[in-house]
Amino acid sequence: MARKDLIAGNWKMNATHLEAIQMVQKLGYRLDPSDYDRVDVLVCPPFTSLRSVQTVIEADYLRIKLGAQNVHWESGGAYTGEVSPGMLAKLGVSYVIVGHSERRQLFGEDDAVVAAKLRAVLGEGMTPIVCVGETLEQREQEVTEQVIGGQLQAALGGLDEATVGGLVVAYEPIWAIGTGRTADADTAAAACGYLREQVRSQWGDAADRTRVLYGGSVNPGNVAGLMAKRDIDGGLVGGASLDPDQMAALVRYWV
Ligand code: 13P
């Protein structure tokens, strides 16, 4: 079964809702129906912009998909400052990033939290984008596979084959995030291929459906080389996704 490529923009903590409206409108102008036929295009703005971006997408009949960068695992209650999966689903959010390294490193999210969030996202019918990745130190110690394999297992363990086949996994080496230092295409593909084989070893043919993205300093200059790799089904893009011209160029990586 062919996997549809996915170019996902993670805007991180950038853009007011007014800026976000302009960004998504500009991106919409730059893309054609054939782009969406070939690639799923996703933007993940901060919570404060989700409603505004959803409104633009609906009003302009854009085929851009809406994602969130984080979520709480409970459905509601006394969790000051948190946002529930149901709130996101009602806003037209179809993807939610879980386990991003910035959340793991800066906000103390461990594997158990990531697993709980992933299940909560699935429970509302949305697609989790599960991030895994090693530090520079771990890469130098040659434990990359143990680290990302362990993170994958902790997040996906116990899920059934149909569920795993619908997931998105993002390999994001921490040393390549926001540093301008991209993993070269062979390095990225080796890690993505390893993750796919890990999925295959437990969930069989689901591995042919699970989309595996690469993230870390993806830009219009390096995207084609990454996308040429069989095991890389798209990109999870930070900095470059903030510029609609660059985001459109990423979507059109084959041109
Ligand atoms: P950059 O593309 O800015 O390196 O960020 C990658 C990332 O963390 C996407 O989630």
Boltz pocket constraint, residues with backbone or C-beta under 6 A from the ligand:
constraints:
  - pocket:
      binder: B
      contacts: [[A, 10], [A, 100], [A, 172], [A, 176], [A, 177], [A, 178], [A, 179], [A, 180], [A, 215], [A, 216], [A, 217], [A, 218], [A, 236], [A, 237], [A, 238], [A, 239], [A, 240]]
      max_distance: 6.0
